[in-house]
Amino acid sequence: MSLTKNTKLKELVNNPEALAIINKYMPNKLDPDDPRLKPALGMSLKVICGFPQTGIKKEDAEKMFEELEDADLD
């Protein structure tokens, strides 16, 4: 099963290619070693993007989701 916007953040940040795609669009870059990220690891990328703290615009989130799905990463 490929990684999508519904994949849990924990799985995404542990995949270097997925993390690169996410950080391409996220104004606040995700650092897998940042302990503040821990509470969010069980949430999907789609849920995370709904929080205003991410600073991501809706259109950028949609582009990120599309690129992630097109990458067909496992």
Secondary structure as the mmCIF struct_conf table of DSSP 4:
data_model
#
loop_
_struct_conf.conf_type_id
_struct_conf.id
_struct_conf.beg_label_comp_id
_struct_conf.beg_label_asym_id
_struct_conf.beg_label_seq_id
_struct_conf.end_label_comp_id
_struct_conf.end_label_asym_id
_struct_conf.end_label_seq_id
TURN_TY1_P TURN_TY1_P1 LYS A 5 ASN A 6
BEND BEND1 THR A 7 THR A 7
STRN STRN1 LYS A 8 LYS A 8
HELX_RH_AL_P HELX_RH_AL_P1 LEU A 9 VAL A 13
TURN_TY1_P TURN_TY1_P2 ASN A 14 ASN A 14
BEND BEND2 ASN A 15 ASN A 15
HELX_RH_AL_P HELX_RH_AL_P2 PRO A 16 TYR A 25
BEND BEND3 PRO A 27 ASN A 28
TURN_TY1_P TURN_TY1_P3 PRO A 32 ASP A 33
HELX_RH_3T_P HELX_RH_3T_P1 PRO A 35 ALA A 40
TURN_TY1_P TURN_TY1_P4 LEU A 41 GLY A 42
BEND BEND4 MET A 43 MET A 43
STRN STRN2 SER A 44 SER A 44
HELX_RH_AL_P HELX_RH_AL_P3 LEU A 45 CYS A 49
TURN_TY1_P TURN_TY1_P5 GLY A 50 GLY A 50
BEND BEND5 PHE A 51 PHE A 51
HELX_RH_3T_P HELX_RH_3T_P2 PRO A 52 THR A 54
HELX_RH_AL_P HELX_RH_AL_P4 LYS A 58 ALA A 71
TURN_TY1_P TURN_TY1_P6 ASP A 72 ASP A 72
#
